[in-house]
Amino acid sequence: MDKDISESLKIIRYNVEEAKAKYRKPEDIVRIMAVTKTVPYGRVNEAVKEGITLLGENRVQEYLEKKDFYDKNAEINFIGHLQSNKIKYIIDSVTMIHSVDSEKLASEIDRLAAKAGRQMDILLEINIGGEDSKSGVSPEAAEELLYKTMEMKNIKVRGLMTIPPIGESEKAFDRMRMLFDDLKAKDPDMDTLSMGMSADYALGVKYGSNIVRIGSGIFGSRK
Ligand SMILES: *Cc1c(COP(=O)(O)O)cnc(C)c1O
């Protein structure tokens, strides 16, 4: 079912502000990302007209089909699983990649960013629940990946991203916050925690998220 985008954003903004007022500092930034998978560009642009300034893309092919039609007032982040041979299609037009989970992928982004004459912001994706079905680096291996990526000149590690195990968001987000604080002690430039989706974004805000990634909560359930 398609949702009334204006109405759903009102509710989401209210809930984000409420969680922020309760658990966060007034100066903390929490951005609402609209996740666009399966959503026609016309509806994505409606969300931008309603003030959304950040779009999240999962699939390279789908993104390439829609990107020229997107309202240019929103910036684009890539949040889906990314194959090394597809980086070249997105390196010029996205401002951050949330799904970096290996040294190999990071070094290929670094190489192509250099070629494109830019620096790319990245997040390390953490498989916080240790699930076989999910991508992401294990919490134990995150520090080593951080050190490796910190040495790469054309990428900048801005923080961490996760998708928690179903039904365990609160425990997972609490662990993520601790891991973030640990790693930030090693790389003080880290300023971004990307966690919380339609079902658990208020919990994400409670535990320190700076970007909540919301798809169905804005646009309605996916077909
Ligand atoms: C689909 C997706 C989301 C949004 O999921 P909803 O439950 O529809 O809000 C967020 N993050 C990632 C990585 C996704 O693939």
The ligand as a Gaussian input file, in Angstrom:
#p B3LYP/6-31G(d) Opt

LIG

0 1
 C       15.530000      -1.546000       2.769000
 C       16.564000      -0.983000       3.673000
 C       16.251000      -0.043000       4.664000
 C       14.841000       0.442000       4.924000
 O       14.008000      -0.591000       5.353000
 P       12.521000      -0.283000       5.838000
 O       12.228000      -1.357000       6.801000
 O       11.658000      -0.317000       4.634000
 O       12.532000       1.065000       6.470000
 C       17.280000       0.455000       5.443000
 N       18.561000       0.065000       5.270000
 C       18.904000      -0.831000       4.341000
 C       20.336000      -1.226000       4.217000
 C       17.926000      -1.390000       3.519000
 O       18.279000      -2.291000       2.605000

